[in-house]
Amino acid sequence: MTATIDGTNAEDAARRDALVERLFEATLGAWDVLGVYIGDRLGLYRALADRASASTSEELAAATGTNERYVREWLEQQASSGILAVDDAAAGAHERRYTIPAGHDEALLDESSLNYIAPIGRLVVACTRPLDALLQAFRTGDGVPYADYGADLHEGQARFTRPMFENLIGSEWLPAIPDVDARLRDDPPARVADVACGEGRSTIAIARAYPKVRVEGVDSDEASIAAAETHLRGSGVEDRVVLHRVDAADADLAGQCDRSAWSGRAPLERAR
């Protein structure tokens, strides 16, 4: 078997080198994702898109109420990685003008598009927030509460999945199960339990897709249900959607999917 100069056989060396390259490239990609997180959270992409012409770092900072130096360094990173375009890279740092390339605007800003990817940054950041607690959980076998991942997790997940729910749940996903689709369109009106509904985007989408049904959104996370209540207001389906903060694993709820599942019980702690 052929060996390298350090004595490692060639096959093992190739495998090692492939892993090193993979992790290094993943690290570069992680910086891009974190840069997208910053641009998304601070409204930098939106401000760039709203301006009639390309922006300097000073103009973008003024439009978003942020610090020019930090914005300038963010713009430079985004341009060097090809996420943003720069009109003249040779211009002075304060004179360079930046734009969102055609096509990237959909991926970064269009919350109705199936190509909307910006919220992925929030999911990645959320998964890093309780790392110390996760390490301890590995040692003890205990869990890490969902709430410990913060708003980035439930808000990022809701924004990331919203286009799929709104575009596909009533046109492709549920119609792909003919018996279920037929029942949801039939009389008497069906009652649907949307278990682990999160911020309620799927709950609302089901009600919109099937005008007869009544949908019960169920989730144990208080912040998610509070957000779901906000999304429900003005949705046009308020009369057919009810949201509950309750643990769907409660044995008393087994086999039930209508409001009677909660009747006779202590009042739920409803988010307002």
Secondary structure, DSSP 8 states (H G I E B T S, - for coil): --B-TTS-BHHHHHHHHHHHHHHHHHHHHHHHHHHHHHHHHTTHHHHHHHSSS-B-HHHHHHHHT--HHHHHHHHHHHHHTTSSEES-TTS-TTT--EE--TTHHHHHH-TTSTT--TTHHHHHHHHHTTHHHHHHHHHH-----GGGG-HHHHHHHHHHHHHHHHHHIIIIIGGGSHHHHHHHHSSS--EEEEET-TTSHHHHHHHHHSTT-EEEEEES-HHHHHHHHHHHTTSS-GGGEEEEES-TT-GGGTT--SGGGGTTS-------
